[in-house]
């Protein structure tokens, strides 16, 4: 839990550090908006580079404060773990958006036509899905044995040990697929980055089902 909080704090500070670095190189006025052809149609002060990073930082502080309040509840431990997970996902979500907003006015010659922006939105969405996959890994690995939710195969439903081993494997595979999705989102353009995310998540589930069968045969 402490490691997750530390990672969340680092993610929250990353856009601010990038924004302060960008201020050293940005001109007095930067483009804030673009028309359909990609030409700037709105300009603003370079200090606006810090707007999104400060939003991320304020959000992180608010979530940290909410987490402390939740920890005072009688069910505090369980709720605090959930809040840590939610804080990581929400902070990472907005940090990715903030870094994108920082990059747009700072990269010379960046294509900002409508088609290019739509392609980058798909890549951004794919990266955010990857973050959710990473965070889902923790939740998946702790799904208790039941008949309704989780990886339901004849092997996992027949034996609680197989269920636990399969979900622990699935959780690790989901985290790995999330990391791969975030990396691929940097290189695959447009809808292909989303296709890659879906394929990787499906592969994680299928590999967990295969693992469950192999684990059951070893018992």
Steps between C-alpha positions, in 0.01 A plus 500: 500500500786736585665428165176578318464832683858589414444412135177704494684800646778470241242483219324808641824700509623392157281743297600787730870422455450479122303827502771686691762366261287604201477857637876536454467448124150621414447836325292770668191391302409141417220352285201380703253414225509380140259504206413194289804551278735505798575873498502674843188710557542577870804622692582548866776564750767234550394486866191312390736202464468458875119490507453126441797395721353706785161336446666158532682604817184646657309184411768283660490706821121479510506123452768462768287699743193293415702183554595613850135568583395161366767329713317626813193292411439169681564326167803721453760245386290364215379844392851647524631230265223583254577871526869437430404309186252767391749780572767331287263447206350852511837670550660304215201576276531876544880495499499346151258770382718770661816371332322495165379857551858600581644329194263654242630861510861395563564266205592701187318401182258267679213411268183635665259439213167341588604152382828515694321611814247217470784251460671636811174485696489126424860465618423699814193285569710188450758623752222569751357151444848365565509681834167338590639157406800558726278595791250221427779249559487559877124459510493189279761319708287537815156399363362251757375160393141533375265383227415841350808719445845414373664244275238226478634179346430142602839491672466822701143423607592146609786591734558805719880462477482507121276807518749689716803399292326585172389843621843579639642416155226699325573801718869492407413448132256793510767726649749390233244556223432849639868591491527370141187693403642828632827442313325402175277809524814707439569328168172371352297771332127545519260215563777240479615594848150419634494173306834408658357575847202268446719223358743520791222489760342201324837324494538559874163334569563209262847437643348494851245239389779287350703540818201387709478178299871428534497580873201270557676211328803544729290462816 
